[in-house]
Amino acid sequence: MMTSGNGEMIIKLGGNEAYIEEIGEALRIEEFRKKTNITQLPENIQNILNNKQAEVRERRRRVRELLEDAIKDSAFFI
């Protein structure tokens, strides 16, 4: 058996890949909020954006859970 000595490990995540969609949507919402000056928008739009921020927190929680499950079902190659 030969060793390369580079100390690398490859992880093939298991489970379903729903975390990819969740991460993408959370990042899109956050990017919109960053480039939009919310204080200049009407109150009803501000409320919608605040609700979207709460949605981002929920999506991040789901991503964490989905990634934990994916790591548990992963294949590790050293």
C-alpha positions in Angstrom: 0.0 0.0 0.0 1.4 3.4 -1.0 0.7 6.6 0.8 0.8 10.0 -0.8 1.2 11.9 2.5 -1.1 14.8 1.5 -3.5 14.3 4.3 -6.6 14.6 2.1 -10.0 13.1 2.7 -13.0 13.0 0.3 -16.5 12.9 1.6 -19.4 11.9 -0.6 -22.4 13.2 1.2 -25.3 10.8 1.5 -29.0 11.4 1.9 -31.1 13.8 -0.2 -29.7 17.0 -1.7 -32.4 19.3 -0.5 -29.8 21.3 1.4 -28.5 22.7 -1.9 -31.8 24.3 -2.8 -32.3 25.6 0.8 -28.8 27.2 0.9 -29.3 28.8 -2.5 -32.6 30.4 -1.6 -31.3 31.7 1.7 -28.3 33.2 -0.1 -30.5 34.9 -2.7 -32.8 36.4 0.0 -29.8 37.7 2.0 -28.1 39.2 -1.1 -31.3 41.1 -2.0 -31.5 42.4 1.5 -27.9 43.5 1.5 -28.2 45.6 -1.7 -31.6 47.1 -0.9 -32.0 50.0 1.5 -35.0 48.7 3.4 -35.7 51.9 5.3 -36.6 53.7 2.1 -39.2 51.2 1.1 -42.9 51.4 2.1 -43.9 49.7 5.3 -45.7 46.8 3.7 -42.6 45.9 1.7 -40.5 46.3 4.8 -42.8 43.8 6.5 -42.4 41.3 3.6 -38.6 41.6 3.8 -38.6 41.1 7.5 -40.7 38.0 7.0 -38.2 36.8 4.4 -35.4 37.3 7.0 -37.3 35.0 9.4 -37.6 32.6 6.5 -33.8 32.7 6.0 -33.3 31.8 9.7 -35.7 28.8 9.3 -33.9 27.7 6.0 -30.5 27.9 7.7 -31.9 25.7 10.5 -33.2 23.2 8.0 -29.9 23.2 6.1 -28.0 22.4 9.3 -30.3 19.5 10.0 -30.1 18.2 6.4 -26.3 18.5 6.3 -26.1 16.6 9.6 -28.1 13.8 8.1 -26.1 13.9 4.9 -22.8 13.6 6.9 -24.2 10.7 8.9 -25.0 8.9 5.6 -21.7 9.8 3.9 -19.0 7.7 2.4 -15.5 8.7 3.6 -12.4 8.1 1.5 -9.0 8.7 3.0 
